[in-house]
C-alpha cells in the first residue's frame, strides 16, 4: 500500500503574503494582461500590480487546464498524464494576444506539464496570427510571455518552459501535497489544521 504523501495546508493569508512579496519583482516585467490558470492568485496579484502609470486594472483572462482532475470521458491513463483543455481565450485568442505582455499565473508548478502546455499553445496561437501580418510588422507584434506560480515544487520536471520566458515563484517547496484553501469544504477546520502544523514546526525548530 502506497504511503500517504505529506500534506501542506496553505491558508488564504499564506497565499496573499507570498504574492505580495513577489509582486515587486513581477512588476519589472510590466505585464498588461494576466492569463489565469489559478484564478485566486491572479486576482490577488492584480491588486499588487496597480500602478499610477497605468489607467485601470490589468485585465484577467482565464484558461482552464486539467491534469489531475477526473473529467467526463477521461480514462484512468489520461489522469496525470495528459493535459486537457477545458477553457480557452476564445476562437481569436491569437488576435487578443498580439503585442501584449502576458503573464501566465498558476497555483503550483508540479510536473510543469500544465505550464508547458499553456505556453506552447498560446505561442502557437500568436504565431498563427503573426503569419497573417507583413513580415516587417511581426517582431513588434510578437507577444512577450512570463510565468508566475505561487509554489514551485523542487522535483524533476517532466516538461520545460523556454529559457527566454521570465519565471517567478512565490516559494520553493519540497514535493508535498498542497491543500489550498479554495479547495476546502470547511475553511475553519482547514485553517485550524494549518496553524496546528505551523505550531508543531516552530516547536521542532526551537528544540533543534
N, C-alpha and C positions, 0 to 999 in steps of 0.2 A: 504493500500500500504506500502510495506516494506521501511524502512528508508535507504537511500543511506549510505553505510559504509564510514567511514573516510578513505581518501586515503593518503598514504605517498609516495611521489615521491623520488626515490633514484637515484642518479647520478652515473656515472662510477667512479668519484673521491671518492664518499662516499664508494662504494664497495671496491675499491682499498685500501683505507686507513684502513678500518675495517680488511681486510685480512692482511695487513702489520702489524697491531698491534697484530693480533692473531698468526702470524707465529712463533714467538719465542717459545710460549708455545706448539704449534703443533709439532715443531721440536723435542721436547723431546720424542715424540712417535717414531721418526725416521722412517717415512713411506718410503717404497721403491716402492710403487705403489699407484697411485691415481685412484679411481673409480668415474667418474664424472656423477652425475645426473644433476648438474648445471655446464655447460661447461665453461662459462666465469670465474666463481670463481676458478675452478680447474686450469685453465691456469695461472691466476694471482698468485695463491698460489704457484705454482711450481717455479716461479721466486724467491720468498722469501725463499724457502726451499733449494736453491742451497747451497752446502757445499763442501769445499775443500776435505773432507773425501770421497766424492762420485764422481766417474767418470761419467760424462754425466748427463743428466737431468732425473728426476724421470718420468717414463712412465705414460701416462694418458690413461686410458681405459674408454670407455663410455657405460653407460646403459641408456635405455630410459624407463621411467615410467610415466604413466599419471593417474592422479586422477580427476582433474577438467576439463581437456580438452575434448571436444566432438570429438570422433573418429568415422570413418565409422563402422556401425554395432552396435554401443553402444545405449543402451536405456537411457531414461531420469533418470531412477532409478539408473543406474550404475554410472553416473557422480557424483563425490564427495563421492561415497560410496564404490567403488571397484577400486583397483589399477590394471591398465592394463599394461602389459609388452609389450613395442614396440621395444625394442632393448636390446640385452644381450651380454655377453662376448664371446659367441660362443659355439659350441657343447661340447668343452672340457674346460669349464670355471673352473671347479674344479682343473684340472691339472695346469692351468695357475695361480691359487691362492695358490697352495701348498707352504707352508713355507714362505709366504710373509707377510709383514706388510702393510696391505691395508687400506688406508684412504678413506672413502666414503665422497664425497663432494656434498653438495646441497645448493641451494639459501636460502631456508626458511624451518624451522620446524614449520608447522602449526598444523595439527591434529596428526602428527607423523606417520600416516598410511604408507606413502611412504617410510620413513626411516625404519620402522619396516619390511616392505615387503622386501626391499633391503637387510637388514642384515640377515633376516631369510632365504631367498632364496640363498644368497651367502654362508651362513654357511652350508646349506643343500648340495650345490654343493661340498663344501670341504669335508664334511663327507662322501659323496658317493665315493669320490676319495681316502680318507683315508682308507676306508674299503677294498680297493684292496691291501693295504700295510701290511707287517707283523706288528703285534700289537706293537712290540718293537720300531718301527720307527714312529708311529703315532703322539706321542706328539711333537716330534721335527719338524714334517712337518705341524702341525696344524696352520692354518692362524690366525694371530692376526689382528683384525679389530678395527678401530676407526672411529669416525664421526665428520665432521666439517660442520657447517651451517653458512652462513653469518648472518642470522637473526633467532632468536628463539622467537616465539610469546608466551607471558605469558598468557596461557589459558589452560583449562583442555585438556589433550591429550586423543585420542581415541585408542592409541596403545602405546607400550613401547619398549625400547631398553634394552637389557640385561645390568645389573648393572656393569658387568666387562668390558664393552666396553667403552673406553675413549670417552668423548663427549666434543666438543669445539663449542662455539658460538661466532661470532664476536660481536653481540649486542643482548641484550634482549629488546624486544619492546612490546608495547600493541597490542591488537588484532585489527590491522588496515589492510586495503587493501594495499598491497605493489605494486607499479608500478615501475618495473625495467627498466633501460634504453634500454636494448636489446629487450624489447617488444614495444618500442615507434616507431611510424612511422615518427614522426617529432621530432628529437632529440633536436633541438634548442628550440622548444616550451616546450618540457619536462623539459629541464634544466632551462628555464625561470620560469616555474611554481614551480619547486623545490626550486629555490632561493627565489622566492616570499614568499613561505610558511615558509622558514627559517627566512626571514626578519620579518615576522609577529610574529613568535615565539620569536625572540630576543626582539622585541618591547614589547610584552606582558610580558616577563620576567623582562625587565627593569622597567616596570611600577608596577610590583607586589611588 
